[in-house]
C-alpha cells in the first residue's frame, strides 16, 4: 500500500510537496519590463520531500533539495527545476520509499542505508571556483551543473575536508577572493567541535583551525571581517542521548548563556575568545566588519529560537512574540578579551533572510535588505514553511542615511528571500536589483518580481508569472552571464 503524506502544516496547503522537475521557456511578463542589463541566472533551493516521511511526520528542514534556476537573457527569462541527486535521494528513488528517518537522527534510518550520506542539499547554493555547490550544514557540498542542474556528485574540495560537515553559509571575501567556511558538529552529530577553513581562489585550503564551542548547538551562520571570524553560539542545543531515544535533534535551553566567538582569520584554537551575549537566538548574518578598532556583527535576533518545531527543554510552549527576530548590531572590542557584547537595534520590524551587496561583504557597508513582516502578515498566519513568521514584505535598510523603507506584497501573498543583483560589476554599492519569489497563496502558484534595490517602495519593475507553485525556499545566489560563460570544465575530483 502506498504511503500518504501526513495532513500537517509541513505537508499541506502551499507547503504541500511539489515533487516535480520542470523546464519552462519564455516566461510571461505580466507587468512592467525586465531590465535589459539583467543577464545571468538566479539560483534558489527549496526543501521538497520526494517521499512521505519514514517517521510519519517531519520538519520542513528535512526535505530533499530541489534547485530552481531562472536564466535571464536580454529581457527574456526561462526557468528549470531539478532535484539534487544526493546519496539519500538516489537510494530512496530506487526503493520507492523513504529510507532515512528523522532530521539529523541516523538512529531512525532503515539499516540498508547505513554509511550513506544523510545530506539533502536543501539549504543554499555557492558559486566558487567555477563550481556550483548545493549545501546542507550536516554534510559535504554536492556539485551540480550550473546550466543543466545535473548532479555531478559530492564535493569535499578534492578530499581536503576533514570535517564531516560544511556550513550552508560560507563567505567569499570580495577583496582577497578567499572563501572562509566552517563545519560545526565537525566530528559527528552533537559534538561541540568546529572546524574553520580558508580556501584560496583555486579552492586549496590555506588555513585550517579546529576548536571546541562552549557547548554543542546549531551554528547555522557566522560572520567574517577583514581580520576575524565570528561564531555565534545560541542555546539551541543537541544531545546524543536524545537521538538514541528518538527525540528531536535540537531543543531550546534558555538557561544557557549565548556567546560570540572571535577568532583571527589565521588564528588557532588558542586564539579564539568567547564573548558573552545575553541569551538569545541568532540565525543569519547580514554582514560583519571592523571600524575604529571595534568589531561589528549585524544579525536578526530573537529572544528564543525562531523555529516552533524544536521543543523547549523545560517544556515551555513556543512563544511567537519572544521568537520574533529583529535586526541588531553586536559590537565588541577585541582588545578586551573578556568584554561582553553590546547590542543595539538597527530596525524595529520583524524580519529574516538578510542580504547585502556581496561586493562589500566583510567591510563597512551601507545597504542591507531582508524579508519582513507587514500589517497583512497576521492575516496569513500559519502559511510559512516553518509555521512561524509569515514574511509579506521586503525591507531596505540604509545604515548610513539611517533610512528604513518597505515594499509590501499584494493581499494574499507572502515573499521568499530577496536576492541582490548589481546593475553591473563597477557600479556603486546597492545600485542594482532585488529578485524575490512571491507566494500567491490563494492561487496556489508563484511569481518572480524584480525591484529597484534602493527604491523598493516604488514596487516591481517587472512581475514574471509562473504557472506552478514554488514551495517556500531557503537561500539562493546570482551568477552573472560573464561568469557562467567563463566557467572552467569541472571534473568533480
ABEGO torsion letter per residue (X at the ends): XBBBBBBBAAABEAABBAGBBBBBBGBBBABEBBBAABBEBBBBBBBBBABBBAAGBBBAAABBBBBBBBBBBGGBBBBBBBBBBBAAAAAAAAAGBBABBBBGBAAABBAAABGBBABAGAABBBBBGGBBBBBBAABBBBBBBAAAGBBAEBBAGGGABABABBBABBBBBAAAGBBBBBBBGAAEBGBABBBBBBBBAAGBBABBBBBBBABBBBBABBBBBAABBBBBBBABBBBAAAAAAGBBABBBBAABBBBBBBBBAABBAAABBBBBBBBBBBABBABBBBBGGBBBBBBBBBABBABAABBBAAGBBBBAAAABBBBBBBBBBAABAABBBBBBBABABBBBGBBBBAAABGBBBABBBBBBBBAAAAAABGABAAGBBBBABBBBBBAAAGBBBBBBBBBGBBBBBBBBBBABAABBBGBEBBBBBBBBAAAGBBBBBBBBAABAAAEBABBBBBABBBBBBBBBBBBBAAAAAABBBBAGX
